[in-house]
Amino acid sequence: MKKLLLLLVAISMIMFITACSNEADGQESDENTNTTEETTENTETEEETPEKATNDKVEAVFWHAMSGEGQESIEAIVDNFNQSQDEYTIIPEFQGSYEEALTKYRSVGGTADAPAIIQTFEVGTKYMIDSGFIEPVQSFIDEEGYDVSQLEENILNYYTVDDQLYSMPFNSSTPVMLYNKDAFKEAGLDPENPPPQTFEEIKEAAEKLTVKNGDNTERYGFSILNYGWFIEELIATQGGLYVNNDNGRSDSATEAVFNGEEGLRIFELMDEMNKAGTYGNFGSNWDDIRAAFQTENTAMYLDSSAGVTTTVENAPFEVGVAYIPYSEEAERNGVIIGGASLWMSNGIEEEKQKAAWEFMKYLQSPESQAKWHIETGYFAINPAAYEEDIVKDKWKEYPQLKVTVDQLQETKPSFATQGALISVFPEARQQVVTAMENVLQGTDPKEALDKAAEETNRVIEQANRANQ
């Protein structure tokens, strides 16, 4: 019965994710720009596929959700791994978006037909742990004595629960603030000394940056995508929690607390700026808000760190990158990692698990991470990659990338910046998006937030009941 209930919760999760997902990242969690193109599933049974390839290598399937440049980069890294040794062959298979990949995985998880590795976005962490379909990578870390201290602590923190690292971080990103340096100079602002950091500084700068032509606004001062990830981050950087029980880290979360003072400050900022005409509402589509920035319809906005290079390349003006803002009533704590990680299946042959583990380790090498960072914009999980010549050359060309890394590395480890663990995260995000839209349409900020928390509490209670 528990298995059936768990599947029902998972189905609900997939439906909500599909409704609110614009950029599988970040997708940033953001910010992966997958298409939803269906690919042919591997229908061979374990009996039909020999354990050894003709060259006597163990084959292990890797389901991923990267398209475009991300897919090209990861497939090149896989090829390098396959050629670097003579024991294992990793077979990468694109499975569509995160949602599509997870839907397919639910049908084979825990069986011999499951892929050895599956990429899952950060908000799927609690579900994956509870599913019983995965083998924590901590098992291999402990067995081998693998040194995780070489990896980025503020990325590992998200996927570490009860001192166990459950999955290996992969495509990781955080939000940053992008701003139009030319517009700053035009408005009499110094873009270097420094850019706005607090909510009050954002408000003041936005007033000067906003350009009106009669009743029309040609350029807004500041914008946030209607996407719940950014609210989570703006709460965390103030040291606030999203759900109770230490963000679901010390015990299962039972209620939302994102409607506390930290969340209210954000919604009041949006409300005040919207009424003042300095806040641009460009909806919930990543392409729309990025287009608004590049066409100079907004001077400052929040985006994923993985999108920085492309924006710098495409904007017809000089682009600045800064840390996300925080309330002057709080201290800056930093950011929560977004993106996705790699999970190892249980219920498959030990040799395939070993192949998966060897590939995960290879992926964390400085050389592999340097290649991944410069080709995709995602963080290097192994900071030693930043010392590689190809990264240093890239940073000379795009110094904005270093700002994203600095913000991550200056993050203070805490329950706030570790991020929340709830199995119904997608539903919670959708409630927050609804609250954002309502505030911009005139709803009182507290009323909108309390309503979102109330609806989130309802789905949390349903999920907890199903898991009992």
C-alpha positions, 0 to 999 in steps of 0.5 A, a space after each residue: 500500500 505504501 508503494 502505491 501511495 508513493 507512486 500516487 504522490 510521484 504522479 501528482 509531483 510530475 503533473 505539477 512540475 510540468 505545469 510550472 517548469 519553464 527551464 529545467 535548471 537551473 533549470 536552475 532548480 535551474 536552469 537546463 534548457 531541455 526540449 520535450 522531444 521524446 526519445 526511443 526508450 531502451 526496451 532491451 531486457 537484461 537477458 537480451 543485452 550481454 553484460 560485456 560488450 564485444 571488447 569485454 567492457 561492462 556497459 552502464 546506461 546513463 539517463 540524462 536530460 541535457 540538450 543542446 550544448 550541454 548534451 554535446 559536452 557531456 557526451 564528449 566527456 563520456 567518450 573521454 571516459 570510455 577511451 581512458 580505461 578498458 573496463 567500462 563503457 558508459 552509454 549516455 541516453 537523452 530522456 527529454 526533460 527532467 520530468 519526462 526522465 523521472 516519469 520513465 524512471 519510476 516505471 523501472 526503478 528498483 529493477 534490473 532494467 533501471 539505468 545505472 545513472 539517472 540525472 534528476 533536478 534538485 527539487 526531486 531530491 526528497 522523492 528520490 531518497 524516499 523512493 527506495 530506487 537508489 543506492 547512496 553514493 556514500 556507500 562507495 565513498 565509505 568503501 573506498 575512502 574517497 576524499 569528498 573534501 576536494 569538492 565544493 562544500 556549498 554544492 555537496 551540502 544540498 545533496 547531503 542528508 543525515 551526513 550521507 551524500 545521496 547523489 553526485 552533484 552534476 550541473 549546478 548553478 545559482 541565481 545572480 543579478 545581471 544589470 545594464 552597465 550602459 544604463 547605469 552610466 546614463 542614469 548617473 549611477 556608478 556600475 562598479 562602486 558597487 552595484 546595488 546590494 540591498 533591497 533599498 539600494 535596488 529601489 533607489 537605483 530602479 527609480 533612476 533607471 526607469 524611463 517613461 514616455 508619457 504613460 508608457 514605460 520604455 525601461 523598468 528598473 528591476 525585474 524578477 521572473 515569476 519563478 519560485 526558485 528566486 523567492 527561495 533564494 531571496 529568503 535563504 540569503 536573508 537566513 530564512 527557512 522555507 519549511 519548518 524542522 530546519 528546512 526539513 533537514 532535522 525531521 520531515 517538514 510539516 509546514 511551510 514557513 516561507 511566509 515569515 518576515 523574510 518572505 514578506 520583505 520580498 513581496 513587499 519590495 515587489 509590491 512597492 516597486 510595482 506600484 511605483 512603476 519601477 518593477 517590470 513584470 515579464 511573466 514566467 518564461 525565461 526567454 521573455 525576461 532575457 529578451 526584455 533585458 537584451 532589448 533594454 526594457 529592464 535594467 536589472 534582473 535575476 537570472 541563473 549563473 549558467 545563463 551569464 555567458 550567453 547573455 553577455 554575448 548577446 546583449 548590445 551593451 556591457 553586462 554587469 553581474 552581481 550577487 543577488 540582493 538581500 534585505 538591509 534588515 538581515 545579513 547576507 548569507 549566500 545562495 542555495 545550489 540549483 540544477 541537478 545531480 546524478 543518482 545511482 540505481 539499486 537493484 542492478 548488477 554490482 559491476 554496473 554500479 561500479 561502472 557508474 561510480 568510476 564514471 562519477 569520479 572521472 566526472 569530478 576530475 579538474 580536467 573534466 570539470 574545467 571542460 564542463 564549466 567553460 562549455 556550459 556555464 555550470 559551476 565546477 564541482 571540483 574547485 581545482 578546475 578553476 586553476 586549469 588554463 582553459 578556465 583562466 582564459 575563459 575568465 579573462 574573456 568573461 570576468 562576470 563568471 568569476 562573480 558567480 563563483 565568488 558568490 557561491 564560495 562566500 555562502 555561509 553553510 546553514 540550514 537556510 543555504 542548504 535548501 529545503 527538503 520536501 517531496 512536494 516541492 514543485 507544488 510549493 513552487 507553483 503556489 509561490 508563483 501564484 502568490 507573485 502573480 497575485 501581488 503584481 495584480 494588487 493582492 496584499 503581500 501578506 494575504 498572497 503569501 499566507 494563501 500560498 503557505 496554506 495550500 503548501 501545508 495541505 499538500 505536505 500533509 497529504 504527502 506525509 500521510 501517504 508516506 506513513 
